[in-house]
Each structure stands twice: as C-alpha cells, then as structure tokens.
C-alpha cells in the first residue's frame, strides 16, 4: 500500500511548513489527485488518518479534488481529455498521445491556525 508512504511524505511537508510559517494546527488539507496517479482514494483516506496521529494535522479534514486526465495529440496538436492511458484522440483518432495532466498528486491548500 504505497498510499501510506505518500501520506507520510505529505505530513512531512505539512510539518516543515508549520515550522517555517509558525502555525501549530492544521484544520484542513486539500490534495489534488490525478486520475492517472495510481492512488486508491479509500486507502489514501485511511492512511491519512493513521499518519496524522500525533502531528499538527491530527484533527485535520482531508479534502481530495480528483482531476481529469489530459493528453496532447501529436498529429492534430490538440489537448484532449482521456479516460485511459492508451485511448485514441477523440478529435483525430490517433494513438500518438502524450499525457499532459492527470498523473499528479499535490498539496493544493492548507487551512491552519
């Protein structure tokens, strides 16, 4: 379950920011998670609850924004929405697509005290 190590990294970043910005409590962590990130959402939520115990984010709410995947089509030069990595371009039918979004996992926002 790699979601546990992802959450450990997230909390590490949050605690570093707490020291740098002098806050003691995190009320909410908002993550942006791409459709192609390979993250299982329920495992991420469970891991977040486990990893935050004893930290400044112990009682924090976890909000997850799931982002759609996008790809750039080489032949028609359009950015298109895709649902699977090997989809054809919905505009020209080509399979020469380069994923340009939807594989990210990032901290979008923190609400702190």
C-alpha positions as CSV (number, residue, x, y, z in Angstrom):
1,X,0.0,0.0,0.0
2,X,2.0,3.0,-1.3
3,X,-0.7,5.4,-0.1
4,X,0.8,5.1,3.4
5,X,4.2,6.4,2.3
6,X,2.5,9.1,0.2
7,X,0.7,10.3,3.3
8,X,4.0,10.2,5.3
9,X,5.5,12.5,2.7
10,X,2.5,14.8,2.7
11,X,2.7,15.1,6.5
12,X,6.4,15.7,6.4
13,X,5.8,18.7,4.0
14,X,3.0,20.0,6.2
15,X,5.2,19.8,9.3
16,X,8.0,21.6,7.5
17,X,5.6,24.4,6.5
18,X,4.3,24.6,10.1
19,X,7.8,25.3,11.3
20,X,8.6,27.8,8.5
21,X,5.3,29.6,8.9
22,X,4.7,29.4,12.6
23,X,1.4,27.6,12.7
24,X,0.6,24.8,15.2
25,X,-2.6,23.3,13.9
26,X,-3.8,22.2,10.5
27,X,-7.6,22.2,10.1
28,X,-7.8,21.0,6.5
29,X,-5.5,19.5,3.9
30,X,-6.7,19.7,0.3
31,X,-5.0,17.4,-2.2
32,X,-5.2,17.4,-5.9
33,X,-5.1,13.8,-7.2
34,X,-5.0,13.0,-10.9
35,X,-7.0,10.2,-12.5
36,X,-3.7,8.5,-13.6
37,X,-1.8,9.0,-10.3
38,X,-2.3,5.3,-9.3
39,X,-3.7,6.4,-5.9
40,X,-6.5,4.4,-4.3
41,X,-8.7,7.1,-2.7
42,X,-10.0,5.0,0.2
43,X,-6.5,3.7,1.0
44,X,-5.3,7.4,0.9
45,X,-8.0,8.4,3.4
46,X,-7.3,5.6,5.7
47,X,-3.5,6.2,5.6
48,X,-4.0,9.9,6.2
49,X,-6.0,9.2,9.4
50,X,-3.2,6.9,10.6
51,X,-0.3,9.0,9.7
52,X,-1.6,12.3,11.1
53,X,-1.9,10.9,14.7
54,X,0.3,12.9,17.0
55,X,1.1,15.6,14.4
56,X,-0.1,19.1,13.9
57,X,-2.6,17.7,11.4
58,X,-4.1,15.1,13.8
59,X,-7.7,16.5,13.5
60,X,-7.4,17.8,10.0
61,X,-10.1,17.2,7.4
62,X,-8.8,15.7,4.2
63,X,-10.3,17.1,1.0
64,X,-9.5,15.4,-2.3
65,X,-10.0,17.0,-5.7
66,X,-9.8,14.4,-8.4
67,X,-8.5,15.9,-11.7
68,X,-9.3,14.5,-15.1
69,X,-6.5,13.2,-17.3
70,X,-5.4,15.2,-20.4
71,X,-3.1,14.4,-23.3
72,X,-1.5,16.3,-26.1
73,X,-2.1,14.8,-29.5
74,X,1.0,15.0,-31.7
75,X,-0.8,14.7,-35.2
76,X,-3.6,17.2,-34.5
77,X,-1.8,19.3,-31.9
78,X,-4.9,19.4,-29.6
79,X,-5.0,18.9,-25.8
80,X,-7.8,16.4,-25.2
81,X,-9.4,14.7,-22.3
82,X,-8.7,11.0,-21.9
83,X,-10.1,8.3,-19.6
84,X,-7.4,5.6,-20.2
85,X,-3.7,5.9,-20.9
86,X,-4.0,4.3,-24.3
87,X,-7.1,6.0,-25.6
88,X,-7.3,7.3,-29.1
89,X,-7.5,11.0,-29.7
90,X,-11.3,11.9,-29.7
91,X,-10.6,14.5,-32.4
92,X,-8.5,12.7,-35.0
93,X,-8.3,9.0,-33.8
94,X,-4.5,9.0,-33.5
95,X,-2.9,7.0,-30.7
96,X,0.1,9.3,-30.6
97,X,-0.9,11.0,-27.3
98,X,1.4,12.3,-24.6
99,X,-0.2,12.5,-21.2
100,X,0.0,16.2,-20.1
101,X,-2.2,16.1,-16.9
102,X,-3.9,13.8,-14.5
103,X,-0.9,12.0,-13.1
104,X,-0.2,14.4,-10.3
105,X,-0.6,14.3,-6.6
106,X,-0.1,17.7,-4.9
107,X,-1.0,19.6,-1.8
108,X,-3.4,22.3,-3.2
109,X,-4.3,24.1,0.0
110,X,-3.9,24.1,3.8
111,X,-6.2,25.6,6.4
112,X,-4.2,26.4,9.5
113,X,-4.4,28.0,13.0
